Amino acid sequence: MITGSEMKALLNRFPKFEDSCIGLEYAPRLPKGIVGETKELIAYARKFNDEVIRPRVLVLDRETFEDPGYLPHDIMKTASDWGFYTMWVPRLFGGRGKNLPSLTYTIEEISAACAGIANVIGVHFLGVTSLMTSFNMKLTAKILKETVEGEKKGEPCLISFGLTEPMAGTDVEEMDLVDRGKVVTHAKRVDGGYLVNGRKVFISMGHMSEWTAFYAYTDMKKPSKSMIGLAVRKGTKGFSLGRHEDKMGQRVCPASEIIFEDCFIPDEDVMIDSYSMKKFTKKSADAIMMRHIDYLASATKAGVCAISVGVARGALEDAIKYASETTVAGRLLINHEWVQCILAEMYKNVILGRLAYTEANNANAHRGTYEMLQVKPAYYYLKYMPDAYFRMIAPMLEKPFSTWAMSKMYLDRKPDKDVFLTSGMSSLAKFAGSDFGIRNCQLALEIMGQEGLRHDRGMEKRLRDCKVLQIYEGSNQMNRVALFKNLIAPSYPQARVWGESAREVL
């Protein structure tokens, strides 16, 4: 056996092995309460599927074709009544405070019934995560408080997320690529805030959200050095909604164009920029934004994988049901070996997809943004302290000290290798899960034949819903390169990523 010092030296020599023990390392640190809590949420999601989604899913899909301007007001209201929009908001901000990894298991469950409705819920937490990973605690507390109050009043207050540019596409997902795209959303520094002009496209739930967290650029010639995060409330002068995309899948969840015309965003609604952050961190402007985007993507790409696994599992369940009821050559399809092999392959895809987002969750939980919330004492403290206590200490979150402390912890003190690990594993989960989802839909259609193409079977809808999962949150091709950049290239100095030295990019 090797000594401890020898083991450390070998692991340091081969950082590509950094991903080999994620789950094993995390298991002893996992608060046991998380397991029971997650099982309860899965059961709750199944009840939501049975009572709300399955009776209406195909009816709603048809309605979106008959009325391309359909907006899911009733689904959004029902999801809010069930508590989904505050379920994973920390209790420090007034939410229900469920453990963050459980969101992916819940979203998988809902996606097994309808990926579009899962996104009606899940995209809100893309906006929530963009706020929380900005570490602007005062703004985060303000907006999340409105979300909690909206739920209590029966008036959902959703947060959408605006990143995609009409002429830049996937390039805006990576700070290393954004200069190669043509961004159009410009923010000009003025007294007391920023004046914004430009457009964002394909913004999920943009028409339905009270707040939109979005990104703009102060220098259009060098956007990678001048990216800033802002939040805008619906109804703000100069902010408007454009077209509602008539898209192929996930039609129940609208994809919106948002437009800025001399829209003034006050300093109090600036999520993150180098102007305000320079008093909290020593990092450069582009390093601050790169770390912020990495933290955001590391959490949300696991969610895309979970939606994909839900689609894959729903396809498996539909294929099994069809094979159990259909007779060919005098035998049920499920008793034909070729069908059994396909079903086994589909089952494999579901399990491997779930393992992928679980490992991404594990990386986030002890190397990334979930770390502070998943430490056992902190988890039980946040779970069992009375609500009155959190109401009493909530004003402290609005003090500059809170933003300073979070910025120091996550921007200055977090090792680069931890960020590489969480980012790389989340990219793996995203492209693996979405590929599994598409493959399972195709395999189900092989079993079901022309019957699978009928709308009332639901399988063609699953395939339509799943295709976009290979595109948003960065295309699968880009995520493959991101995995290479983060988990492979650091061990090989000769590697080049997007034409640059991998070590320089990292």
N, C-alpha and C positions, 0 to 999 in steps of 0.2 A: 504493500500500500504506500501511497505517497504521503508526504507530510502536508500539514496545512499550508505552510509557506510555499511549498512546491505547487500545490493545487491553485493557490491564488495567482502565482506567477504564470501558470499555464493558462488559466482563464483570462488573465490580463493580456496574454500574448495572442489569444484567439478570441477577440470580442464577438466573433460570429456565433460563439456558443452561448452568448448572453441570453438567448431565448430558450435554452434547453430545459430550464427548471422553473418556469414561471409559476405554473399551477402548484408544483411541489413546494416551492418556497412560500406561496401564499396560503396554502391549506392550514398550517398551524396558526396563522394570524387571523383567520376568518372568524368573526364573532358568530357563535352558533345561532344566535337569534336571526341572522340573515336568512338561513335556510328555511325556517318556518315561515318567516315573513314573505319570502319569495313564493313558497307553495301556496300561501293564502292569496297572493295576488294573481297567480296562475288560475286558481279556482274562480276568483272574482272575474277574470277576463273570460273564462269559459261561460260563466253565467251571462255576461254581457253579450257574448256571441249568440247564445241560445235565445235570449230574450229580445235583443235589439237587432243584431246584424243579419243572421241567417234568414229570418222571415222576410227581409226586405232587400237583400244585397242585389239580386238580379233585377228586381223592380227598379231600384235606384239607378242601376247601370243603364237600363233601357231609357229611363227618364232623362239621363244626361245626353243621350243621342237625340231624343225628341226635342229637348230644350238645351242647346249647347251653352246657354248662359246660366244653367242651374248652379246654385250655390247651396252648400249643405247646412243651412241654418238649423234645421231640426236635429241633424246628427250632432252638430257642434253643441247645441243646447243639451241634448241627452247625455253626451260624454261629460259635459260640465256637471250635470246633475248627479252623475255617477262618481264625481270627484276626480276624474282622470287628469284635469289640468293643474291640480295642486298636489297630486299624489306624490310626486318626486321633488317638490319644492321643499328645501330644508325647513325644519321647524323654526330656525332662527329668523326666517322670513315670513313665518305664519302658515307655511304649508303643512302637509301631512307627514313629510319627512321620511318616506320609505327609502330603503337603501337603493342607491343609484344603479348598481348592476341589475337589480330586479326589473328595471324598465325594459331591458332587452328581452327577458323571458316573457314579460307581459305583452310586449309588442309582437313577439313571435306568435303568441297565442291568438291575438286579434287578427294578425295577418293570415293565419290559417283559414279564417272566414272571409276576410276582405283586406287586401293590402292598401287599398285606397282609404278606407275608414281608419285603418291603423295609422296612416300618414296624417289624417285629419287630427289625430291625437298626438302622434310622435313628433311632427314638425314643430309644434309648440315648444317642445323641449330642446330643439335645435336653437331656437331663439333664447330660451332660458340659459342654455349652456354658453352661448356667445356672451351673455351678460356676466355669468359667473366666472368665466375664464378671462374676462377683461380685468378682474380684480378691482373694479370700481365699485366698492361696496355700497356707497351712498346711492348711486343710480340703480344698482341691482335691487337694493332694498325698496326703493320707491316703486319700481315697476312691478316687482313680485308682490308687493303689498296690494297693488291695484288688481292683480290677478286673483289673489285670495278674496278680496272684497267683492270682486265681480262674481265669483262663484257663490258667495253667500247671498248675493242679491238676485241670483238667477240670470245674470247678464255676463256671459263669458268674456273674459279679457285675455285674448290670445296674443302671442308674440311670434311674428314671423321673422325670417332671416333672409337678408338680401345680399348676395355675393355675386351671382352670375351677371356678367355684362353681355350686351347684345353682340359685340364684335370681338370678344375675347375668349368665350367658352371656357374650356377646362384650364386655360392658362392662369386664370385668377385663383385657382385652387392651390397653386404653388408659388411661393415668393420668388423662387428661382426662375420661374417662367413668365411672371406677370409683365415684365418689360418687353416680352416678345409679342404680347397681345396688344390689342388696341382698346384701351379702357376709355370710357366716356363720362364717368361720374366724377366730377371735379368739385373739390371743397376749397373755397377761398377763405383764408383767415381774415376775419373782421373783428371789430370791437365786440367782445362778449360772446364770440362763438364762431361759426362757420356759415358761409353762404354756399349752398349746394345746387349744382345743375347737373343733369344727366338722366340716365335710365338704368333700371335693372329688369331682367326678364326671367321667366320661369320661377317665380317666387311662390313656393307652395303656401297656400292659404293667405296670400297677400290681400285678397279682397275681404277676408274675414277677420283680419287681425286689428287689434286696437293699437299695438305698437309694432314697429318694424326695426329690428337691429340690422344695420347695413354698413357697408364699407365704401369709402371714397378715397380720392387721391389728391394731394395738394400740388404735386408736380406731375403733370401728364407725360412729361418726357422721361421721368424716372419714377414710375409708380412704386417700384419695390422699395424705394427709400422714403416714400411719403404716404404710405397707406394709413388711414385712420378709421376707427370704429365709432359709429354714431347711432343714436336711437331717435326715431321720429314717431310722433303720435298721429293717428288718423285725424284728419281735419286740420292739420297744420297748414298755414298759408304756403302755397308753392309746392305742396305734396299732393299728388293725385294718382289715381289708378287708371291704367290703360286697358288694353285688351285682356280678355280671359281666354287662355289658349284652348282650342278645340283639339284635344290631344288623344293619343291612342289608348292609353291605359291609365289606371288610377284616376278615372274621370270624376269620381265623386269628390276628389280633393283638388280644388282649383289651382291652376298655375297662372300667376298674374304678372302683368307688366306694371312697374311702378315708375313714376315720373317725378323729377325734381326740376322746378323752374324758379330760380332765385329763392329757394327754401332756406330759411334761417334756422339753424340748429344752435340753441344756446349752449354755453359751456357746461351747464348742469346736465345736459343730455349727451355729452361726449363720453362714449364708453372708454376709449383708449386712444391716446395719441402721444407722440414724443413730447409735445409742448407741455402736457399736463403730467406725464410720467417721469420727466427728468428729475423731479424732486423725490421720486420714490425708488429709482433704480439707476445703476451706472451703465446699463446696456445701451447700445446704439438704437436709433429709431427702427431700423430694419430688423435688428435682432429681437427687439421687443415684439414686433408684429409677427415675426416668424415663429417665435415661441408661443404666442397667443393662438395663431392659426393651428399650430401643431397640437396644442392642448385641446382645442375645439374639435379638430378633425379626429383625434384619437378617441374621443368619446362618441362622436356622432356616427362615424363609419361602422362601429360595432352595432349601432342601431340599424343601419342599412342592411348589414348582414342578418340581423334578427328578422327584419321584414322578409328578406329573401328566403330564410329558412322556414318562415311561416308559410310562404307560397309553396315551397318545396314539400312541406308536410301536408298542406291542403291537397296538393296534387296527388301525393301518395294515398291519402285517405280516400279521395274520389276514385282513384284507380283500383284500390282494393274493393271498394263498394261495388264498382262496375263489374270487376272480375268475379265477385262472389255471387252476382245475380244473373250473369250472362252465360248461356250454354253454347259451346261450339263443338261440333262433332260428337255430340252426346255427353260431353263432360263440361262441368263448370270451368270457365277460363282459369280460375284460381288453381285448378288442379293440373294445368298444363305446365310442364317444366320451364318452357320459354318465358311464360308469364311470371312464374316464381322467380326466375333469374332477374327479370326486369324489376320486380317489386323489391327484391333484395338490394339491387343497385340503388334504387330510389331511397330505400331506408338508410343505406350507407351514406348517401348524400346529405340526408337530414342530420344524421349524427355528426358527421364531420363538419358540417356548417355550424351546428350548435357548439361544437368544441372550439371552432375558430373564434366565434364571438365571446365565448367563455374565457379563452386565453387572452383576448384583447381586454376584457373586463378585468381579469386578474392583473394584467400589466398596469392598467389604469389605477387599480385599487392599491397596489403597493409600490408603484413607480411613478404614478401620474396624478391626475387631478382629483381622483377619489380618495387619495391616500389619507388625508387628514380625517375624512368622515368615516373611514373603515377601520381605524385603530380601535381596538376593543373598548377602552375606557370612553373614547369620544362617541362611539356608536351607541353605547348604552346610556351615556349621559344625555345625548340628543334624543334618544328614544323615550326615556322615562321621566325626565324632568317635566314638571307641570307647565301648561301653556302660560300661566301667569308669569312664570319666571322668564320665559322668552320674550313676553311683551315688555317686561321690565328692562331687559338688557338690549332690546332691539335698537334703541336710539344710539347705542355705542357703535353700531355698524355704520352709522352715517358720519363718524368722525374720521378725519384724515389718517389717524393711526391705523385703522382697520385696513385701509387700502395699502398703506405703507407695509404693514406686516405681511399681507398676502402677496404683495409684489416681491418682497424680499424672499419669501419662502419659495415661490414658484418661478420667479424670473431670475433672481440672482443666485440662489443657493441650490437649485435643483440641478444635478449633474447632467451634462449633455447626453451621456449614454442612456440615461433614463428616458429622456425625450425621444431619442432614436428608437428605443425599444418599443415604447407605447405607440409611436407613429407608425413604425414598421409593422407591428402586429395588427393594428387597426386597418392598415391598407390590405394586408393579407386577408383579413376577415371580410372586407368589403368585396374584393374581387372574387374570392373563393365562394362566398355565400351566394352572390348574385349569379355566378355561373352555375352553381348547384341548382338554384331556383329555376333557371331557364331549362337546364337539362332535365329536371324532373317533369316539367310541363311537357317537354317533347316526348319523354318516355311514356307518360300517361296517355298521350295521343296515339302512340304506337299500339297500346293495348286497346284503347277505345275506338280507334279508327274514325270513320266519318261521324259516329255518334258524338265523339269528343268535340266536333266543330259546331254542334248545336248550342245556341246561347243558353238554353235551359239546363244544359249539363254543367255550365260554369267553368269548364276547362279552358276554353278559348279566352275567357276573361282573365283567368289566372296568367296565361301567357302574355296577354296584353299588359297586364299590371306589372309583370316582372321585368319586361324589357328595359324600362327606364332605370331599374336598379343597377344595370350595368353602365349607366351613363352619369346619373347625378352623384354628388359627393366625389367628383372626379371620375373620369372614365376609367374603366378597368385597366386599360393600357397605361394610363398615368399612374394608377395605383401600383401596378407591377414595377414600374420604374422607381416609385417611392419606396417600395419594399427593398429593392436593390440598393438604393441610396442609403437607407437607414440600417439594414441588417447584413448586407453583404459587402458593399464597397469599403466600409471603414477598415476592413482587414487587408485590403489590397490597394496600396498606394498608387499603382499604375492605372486604377479604374478611373474612367471619366463618366460623369453624369451630366447630361444635357450639354456636352462639349467642354465641361470644366472638370478640374481635378476634384474627385469625390471628397477629399479632405478639405478643400477650399469651400465646397458647397456646404459641407456639414459644419 
